[in-house]
Amino acid sequence: MSSDVLVWFKRDLRLQDNPVLALAAARGGRVLPLFIAEPEGWAQPDASARQWRFVAESLATLREDLARIGAPLIVRTGPARDVLADLCAATGIREVLSLEETGNGWSYARDRAIGAWARANGITWTELPQPGVVRRLKGRDGWAARRERAIRADAAETPTALQGFPLDPGPIPEARTLGLPFDPCPGRQRGGRAEAEATLASFIDTRGQSYRSAMSSPLEGATACSRLSPHLAWGTLSPREAAQAAKARKQQARGTRDGWSGSMTSFEARLAWRDHFMQKLEDEPTLEHRCLHSAYEGLRSDDTARRMAWEKGETGLPFVDACMRSLIHTGWLNFRMRAMLVAVASYHLWLDWRATGPHLARMFTDYEPGIHWPQMQMQSGTTGMNTIRIYNPVKQGHDQDPTGAFTRAWCPELREVPDACLQTPWTWDGAGKLLGRAYPAPVIDVAEAARAARDRVWAVRRGDAFRAEAERIVTKHASRKDGGAGRHFVNDRARKPRKPDAQLSLDL
């Protein structure tokens, strides 16, 4: 028997490989596709105008795609419970479909409230799982195999015709309507399904050939990395589509030595790690607010002056400043440089990850809570199960920007500094006329700050109590059967077994 349904779009802004939309079409009744712009959600400290503009562009193309098959996207602004209640009352719909969301603490509380409202009002709310995340997972044993089966499965069928409702589609609000502060981000990627498809095609066809060797470079990585992360975060492309495209490209390159096979293997690994970290937040929602290992609570604080210098790219550490300025301008940064920004903030500047995490979240157009907060803790060394990794920002500058092109592009104040002193301008003979004037003096001594941080962290890690809790954390978040997260989790350069903590997946 056919039935009318409301499809609530969240982070799945596409027709293709969308199991929720496929299920709605299979119901045989009318379909009300809905997106709710929630001002309270966009007022959270991890939200920004650059993210909303990407979403708004994606909504515009989704509306066009849905209109072509008979059911234009309805957009409403307001609290989700009020919007859903009004539309269900106006249409007589008794069933809501949506994709499970591994979001932030606010969206988690919102969904709990919606569940209570639905039960109290006789509304059936059906949430379908994401391919790589399992809700209410009891343990990590078998998770990797389950994720692999979901990724290999056939894509959900794309509807070709829907019967909609004669409702006013409503305007897609602008960022200022949602109360979001001005945030130009001139180099931001654009949203929408067409952009997602074009980005995937260019990566699979040409750009991805040097992915394995170039992804650590902030300069080369901007082209060689897939740049699919915002499309995966907001759902204009499904992880399954990306993984299956990479697999097909790898099979095509089989037997060749042109680099494609290795690069696609690395990309598949990053996609698997993406799901691995999202599963962490799904399993432990408090990761956004509390240190995974309680011994680290209260260890760091928030020094406003240091944090503001870091946020603006004015620490006096050239490579750190260049990376932050690039991120502010483009909304994207390659994985290694994201990790370095967090590590410098957490170790050298000794800032609490809860003070720095919201700024990075706002700057990332591809902000994905399920990746962001576990990674903030991992790179800050508060998990109790990962290797302490204190990046040397001077060494990183030399290693990842050997010509200085990236640093000079984003820190033009250093144009007169010779190459030998570019990452350490305080050692230059002309530093007196530069530092504290055109360019800030370093806010810390790199070597001394790293030494002090290392001593403080290792002081916490000593003792039986620390080890006991760390063992409990490992038991909960790692698998005994498949090495923690499955066959993808290896050193994808040397193809040697490597601990999960060695991988980074803040972006792709």
Secondary structure as GFF3:
##gff-version 3
##sequence-region A 1 508
A	DSSP	beta_strand	3	9	.	.	.	ID=ss1
A	DSSP	alpha_helix	19	27	.	.	.	ID=ss2
A	DSSP	beta_strand	28	37	.	.	.	ID=ss3
A	DSSP	alpha_helix	39	42	.	.	.	ID=ss4
A	DSSP	alpha_helix	49	68	.	.	.	ID=ss5
A	DSSP	beta_strand	74	77	.	.	.	ID=ss6
A	DSSP	alpha_helix	80	91	.	.	.	ID=ss7
A	DSSP	beta_strand	95	99	.	.	.	ID=ss8
A	DSSP	alpha_helix	105	120	.	.	.	ID=ss9
A	DSSP	beta_strand	124	128	.	.	.	ID=ss10
A	DSSP	alpha_helix	143	152	.	.	.	ID=ss11
A	DSSP	three_ten_helix	175	178	.	.	.	ID=ss12
A	DSSP	alpha_helix	193	205	.	.	.	ID=ss13
A	DSSP	three_ten_helix	207	210	.	.	.	ID=ss14
A	DSSP	alpha_helix	211	214	.	.	.	ID=ss15
A	DSSP	alpha_helix	221	224	.	.	.	ID=ss16
A	DSSP	alpha_helix	229	234	.	.	.	ID=ss17
A	DSSP	alpha_helix	239	252	.	.	.	ID=ss18
A	DSSP	alpha_helix	260	283	.	.	.	ID=ss19
A	DSSP	three_ten_helix	285	288	.	.	.	ID=ss20
A	DSSP	three_ten_helix	294	296	.	.	.	ID=ss21
A	DSSP	alpha_helix	304	312	.	.	.	ID=ss22
A	DSSP	alpha_helix	318	330	.	.	.	ID=ss23
A	DSSP	alpha_helix	335	343	.	.	.	ID=ss24
A	DSSP	pi_helix	344	348	.	.	.	ID=ss25
A	DSSP	alpha_helix	353	363	.	.	.	ID=ss26
A	DSSP	alpha_helix	369	380	.	.	.	ID=ss27
A	DSSP	alpha_helix	393	400	.	.	.	ID=ss28
A	DSSP	alpha_helix	405	410	.	.	.	ID=ss29
A	DSSP	three_ten_helix	412	414	.	.	.	ID=ss30
A	DSSP	three_ten_helix	419	421	.	.	.	ID=ss31
A	DSSP	three_ten_helix	425	427	.	.	.	ID=ss32
A	DSSP	three_ten_helix	431	433	.	.	.	ID=ss33
A	DSSP	alpha_helix	446	461	.	.	.	ID=ss34
A	DSSP	alpha_helix	464	477	.	.	.	ID=ss35
A	DSSP	three_ten_helix	500	502	.	.	.	ID=ss36
###
